[in-house]
């Protein structure tokens, strides 16, 4: 059940929403940080899950100062 198509779709939809909020609230200088926010699907033996990541080289610096990704996750979780 944890790897079923319905679960994967639900997990991906929520992760996509977090990524959208993170992109909307991202600080923009060159736009590379904002444009580097993406969703990656992963799988273990028992479940599928998604992670929202930043691929720009300065992602860790921006996150340390703003907490943009965690704030986006909190916003979506409050629903």
C-alpha contacts under 8 A as a table, 3 or more apart, distances in Angstrom:
res1	aa1	res2	aa2	distance
1	X	4	X	5.02
1	X	7	X	7.33
1	X	47	X	7.72
2	X	7	X	6.23
2	X	8	X	7.99
2	X	46	X	5.98
2	X	47	X	4.25
2	X	48	X	6.19
3	X	7	X	6.29
3	X	8	X	6.39
3	X	43	X	7.73
3	X	46	X	6.61
3	X	47	X	4.77
3	X	48	X	5.08
4	X	7	X	5.33
4	X	8	X	6.24
5	X	8	X	5.08
5	X	9	X	6.08
6	X	9	X	5.14
6	X	10	X	6.18
7	X	10	X	5.08
7	X	11	X	6.05
7	X	48	X	7.50
8	X	11	X	5.18
8	X	12	X	6.01
8	X	48	X	6.12
8	X	49	X	7.19
9	X	12	X	5.14
9	X	13	X	6.02
10	X	13	X	5.14
10	X	14	X	6.33
11	X	14	X	5.36
11	X	15	X	6.20
11	X	48	X	7.83
11	X	49	X	6.24
11	X	50	X	6.30
12	X	15	X	5.07
12	X	16	X	5.96
12	X	39	X	7.82
12	X	41	X	7.32
12	X	49	X	7.77
12	X	50	X	6.20
13	X	16	X	5.08
13	X	17	X	6.28
14	X	17	X	5.08
14	X	18	X	6.35
14	X	76	X	7.86
15	X	18	X	5.04
15	X	19	X	6.20
15	X	39	X	6.43
15	X	50	X	6.25
15	X	51	X	6.80
15	X	52	X	6.40
16	X	19	X	5.02
16	X	20	X	6.15
16	X	39	X	6.48
17	X	20	X	5.06
17	X	21	X	6.28
17	X	76	X	7.11
18	X	21	X	5.23
18	X	22	X	6.07
18	X	52	X	7.39
18	X	69	X	7.78
18	X	72	X	5.55
18	X	73	X	5.52
18	X	76	X	6.15
19	X	22	X	4.97
19	X	23	X	6.07
19	X	37	X	6.45
19	X	38	X	6.35
19	X	39	X	6.85
19	X	52	X	6.26
19	X	69	X	7.87
19	X	72	X	7.51
20	X	23	X	5.16
20	X	24	X	6.18
21	X	24	X	5.04
21	X	25	X	6.19
21	X	72	X	5.53
21	X	76	X	7.91
22	X	25	X	5.27
22	X	26	X	5.78
22	X	34	X	7.76
22	X	37	X	7.57
22	X	68	X	6.13
22	X	69	X	5.64
22	X	71	X	7.80
22	X	72	X	5.15
23	X	26	X	5.11
23	X	34	X	5.20
23	X	35	X	7.33
23	X	37	X	6.78
25	X	68	X	7.04
25	X	72	X	7.91
26	X	33	X	7.54
26	X	34	X	5.66
26	X	68	X	6.41
27	X	33	X	7.96
27	X	34	X	7.36
28	X	31	X	5.09
28	X	32	X	7.91
28	X	33	X	7.36
28	X	34	X	6.78
29	X	32	X	7.87
30	X	33	X	7.73
31	X	34	X	5.27
31	X	35	X	5.97
32	X	35	X	5.11
32	X	36	X	5.93
32	X	56	X	6.22
33	X	36	X	5.14
33	X	37	X	6.81
33	X	54	X	6.90
33	X	55	X	7.47
33	X	56	X	5.32
33	X	58	X	6.96
33	X	59	X	6.16
34	X	37	X	5.76
36	X	53	X	7.89
36	X	54	X	5.18
36	X	55	X	4.80
36	X	56	X	5.35
37	X	52	X	6.92
37	X	53	X	5.60
37	X	54	X	4.35
37	X	55	X	6.38
37	X	56	X	7.99
38	X	52	X	5.67
38	X	53	X	5.52
38	X	54	X	6.36
38	X	55	X	7.65
39	X	50	X	6.60
39	X	51	X	5.71
39	X	52	X	4.54
39	X	53	X	6.32
40	X	50	X	5.56
40	X	51	X	5.35
40	X	52	X	6.40
40	X	53	X	7.41
41	X	48	X	7.30
41	X	49	X	5.93
41	X	50	X	4.37
41	X	51	X	6.50
42	X	48	X	5.85
42	X	49	X	5.32
42	X	50	X	5.78
42	X	51	X	7.61
43	X	46	X	7.70
43	X	47	X	5.84
43	X	48	X	4.29
43	X	49	X	6.02
44	X	47	X	5.39
44	X	48	X	6.33
52	X	69	X	7.77
54	X	59	X	5.70
55	X	59	X	6.84
56	X	59	X	5.43
57	X	60	X	7.58
58	X	61	X	5.26
58	X	62	X	6.30
59	X	62	X	5.19
59	X	63	X	6.01
60	X	63	X	5.05
60	X	64	X	5.99
61	X	64	X	5.17
61	X	65	X	6.47
62	X	65	X	5.30
62	X	66	X	5.94
62	X	67	X	7.40
62	X	68	X	7.79
63	X	66	X	5.15
63	X	67	X	4.52
63	X	68	X	5.94
63	X	69	X	7.10
64	X	67	X	6.04
67	X	70	X	5.57
67	X	71	X	6.03
68	X	71	X	5.13
68	X	72	X	6.15
69	X	72	X	5.08
69	X	73	X	6.28
70	X	73	X	4.98
70	X	74	X	6.18
71	X	74	X	5.06
71	X	75	X	6.12
72	X	75	X	5.04
72	X	76	X	6.28
73	X	76	X	5.28
73	X	77	X	6.05
74	X	77	X	4.99
74	X	78	X	6.22
75	X	78	X	5.38
75	X	79	X	6.73
76	X	79	X	5.07
